[in-house]
Amino acid sequence: MPFPNIDPIALELGPLVIRWYALAYVAGIVLGYYYLGWLDKRQPKPLLTDKARDDLMMYAVLGIILGGRLGYVLFYNLGYFLQHPAEILQLWQGGMSFHGGMAGVIFAFWLLARRHQLQPLRLLDYLAAAAPMGLFFGRLANFINGELYGRVTQHPIGMVFPNSDGLPRHPSQLYEATFEGAVLFVVLLLLATRTRALAHPGLVGGVFLAGYGIARFGIEFFREPDAQLGFILGPFSMGQLLCLPMIAIGLVLVFTARGRTVR
């Protein structure tokens, strides 16, 4: 299949350059914010106060940016950044980690819960329900940028990505957008709106953690490992190893959810 060659720059007005990658972050955060509000209003016992809702977006943005960048530095390129520490702050050069961003947002929401005396696992459930929206847009932006592409394939779905070696590769960004984004969003939407899952704090969050971990672990077999790391343990990449604790924690939350109820 031919690569569509979409310009990574969505809008350019003189010195102002807006990239699709930046718009993906904005879309995920803004849509997630309104989705959380809509989901909360549907509950018999809403969780978010007006003040907590006002603070939510700020905490989410800080958690994503700081956690995502720190995760990339620690997990994927520590040696390089130890030699070039000034570049850690150069976010415009790229380099974000989903696992780091997830940990950053969870920590930020835990602080938000403490500040506003909210039930932390309920807040985690809301975060989990909205997270696939950001994942969907983010992976589409990766595809437009021609980055994080898949392994070489002779299948007709293979694409030749710009700045690659010229060989057809799996469009693994689209696989991730589909399963980690769209499919997981629908599953969590149905779970949150058609069942009483939100009455058991941690259940929706656990399904997200386990679901994302399983989907990402499988898709990594089609995705080219990071050039600076390669395979970490046998045939497994860093992304796969980071998914294992996600899956374990998610399953624990799911299987213990019945013992928790909304206060």
N, C-alpha and C positions, 0 to 999 in steps of 0.2 A: 504494500500500500504506500502511496506517496505521502510524505510528511507535508502537512498543510502550510508550513512556513508562515505562521502568523507573527507579525511584528511584536516582539516582547514589550515595546513601548505603546501603551494605549493612547496617550495624549502627550503632545509636545508643544508647548507655547513658549517660545524663546528659551530662557534658562530653566523653565519649569518642565520637568520630565516626570510623567506618571506612568509607572509600569503596571502590567497586569498582575505581577506578583504582589505589589503593594495593594492593589485593589482587591485581591483575593483575601488578604488579611482584613481589610476594612469590611468587606462584605460578610465574612465569617463572624466578626465581632459584632457588627451592628445587627445582622439578622439573628444571631444567637441571643443578643440582649432582648430583642422584642419577643423572640420565641420563649425565652425563660419567663418573661412577664405574662405571656398568654398562658403558658402551662401552669404557672403559679395561681392565676385567677380561677382556674378550673378546679382547684383543690378545695375540699370541704374545710380544711384548715390551711389557708395560705401561709407561706413561710416568710416571704420578703416584705419588710416594711418599706415605706417610701424612701427613707434614708438609705437603707441597705441597697435598694434598687439603684439609687443614684450613685452609690459607691461601686457597684458591681462592675461596670464597664472599665473603670480606672484600674481596679485590681486585676481584671482579666488581661488588659493590655500589658501591664507591668509583668504579670506572670508569664505571658507568652513570650515577650521580647527578652526579658532577663533569663528566664529558664531555658528558652530555646537556644539562645546564644551560648550560655554557659554549658549546656548539654553538648552542643557541637564542639566547643573547645575541649571539654574533658573527654568525651567519648570518641571523637572522630579525628582530631587534629592537634592533640596536646603538644606533641613534640615541636610542631611548627610554631605554635603560639608562644611556647616558652622562649623561642628564639626571637619572635616578633610580637612582644606583648602589646605594643601600641595598636596593632591591627585588631585586637579583640573588640575594640569599640567601633570598628569600621563596618557597621552592619550593612551598609550599601554595597559592600563587596560580596554579600551572600554568605551562607553558612548558618543554617538553623537546624536544630534537632527536634523532631516531634516528641521524643521521649523526654527530653529536657524541658520543652515547652509544657508538656502535660504535667510534669512534676512541679514546674513553676506555678502553673495555674492552680493545682491542687493545694499547694502551700499558700498561695495568695487567698484562695477561698477559705482555707482554714483560718487565716488571720481575720478575714471578713466575718466569719462565723463567730469567732471569739469577740470581736469588737461589737457586734450587734446581738450577741447571745442567741445565735441560731443553732439549730441542730446540724452539725457538720456533714453527716452522711446524707441528710436531705439535700443540702446544697450540692454535694457531690453528684447526687442523682440528677439534679437540674443541669449541672455542667455536662454530665455524660450525655444527656438527651440532646444537647445542642452541639456538642463537639463535632459530630460527623459533618455538620454543615461546613465548618471551617476546613475540615479535611478534604471535602469534595472540591471546594474552590482552590485550595492550596495545591492539590495534585493536578488540577487543570492548568494552573499557572506553571507548575514544573514542566508539564507537557509543552506549553507554549514556549517556554524558555529552552526547550530541547535538552533538559538536564535530568539527571537521575533516571536515565533510560535503562532498558532491559538488556538481557544477554542476547548474544547472536542467535538467530533462528532462521530456518529455511521455510517456516510457515508463511503462507500468503499475507498474514496480518503484520509481518515484519516491516519496519520502517527504517529508512536511513536518516539518522538525526544529524543536524548541522553540528560541525565541530567534533564529529566522532571519527571513527576509523573508516567510514564508508561502507560498513557491513550492515545488512538488515538486522534490526534488533526488535525485541518485544517492546511494545509501548506500555511498559509496566506502570507508568503514571496513570494511564487510563484504567488499568486493572485496579489500582489502589483507589482511584476516584469512585469507581463503581462499588467495590465491596467494602472498603473502609469508610466510604462516604455515603453514597446513596442507599445501598442495601442496609447498612447498619443503622442509618437514620430512620428508615421505614420500620425496622424491627423495634427500635427503641420508642418510636412514636406510637406504635400499636401497643407496646407494653405499657407505656405511660398513660395512654388515653382509653384503652379498651379493657384494661385489667386493673387490679388494685395494687399494682407493683409499687407505686409511690407511697402506699401506706406502710411499706416495710423498708425503711431507710437502708440504703446500700445495695438494694437489689438491682435497680437500673444501672447504677454505677458499676456493679460487679459484672453485669452482662456486657456493658461497654468495654471494660478492661479486658475481659476474656475474649469477647468477640473481635475487638480490634487486634489483640495479640495473635489470635489464631489466623485471622485474615492476613495480617502483615507477615507472619511467619511463613505462610504458604506462598504468598506472592514474591517474597524475597528469593525464592528459587528461580524466578524468572527475571529478577532485577540484577543488574551488574553491580557487584560489590564496589564500595568506595575505593578509588584507585590507590589512595595512600594507606589503606588498611588491608584490602583483599579479604580473604577468608580468615576468620579468627580462630575457629576450632573445627578442624575437619572441613566439611562442606558448608559450615554455617558462618553467616556474616555477623557483624556487630548488631545490625538491626534485629536479627533473629534472636541473638542472645539477650538483648534488652527486652524482647517480648516475653521471655519465659517468666520473669517475676510478675509481669502484668497479668499473664494468664493465671498464675497461681493465686495472686491476691484477688483477682476477679472471681475465681471459683470459690474462694473462702467467703467472700462477701455474699455470693449467691446462696451458698448452702447454709449460711448462718442468718439469712435475712428474716426468716420466719420468727426468730426470737426477738426481733426489733419491731416496734410500732411507733407511729408518729405521736410525739408528745403534744 
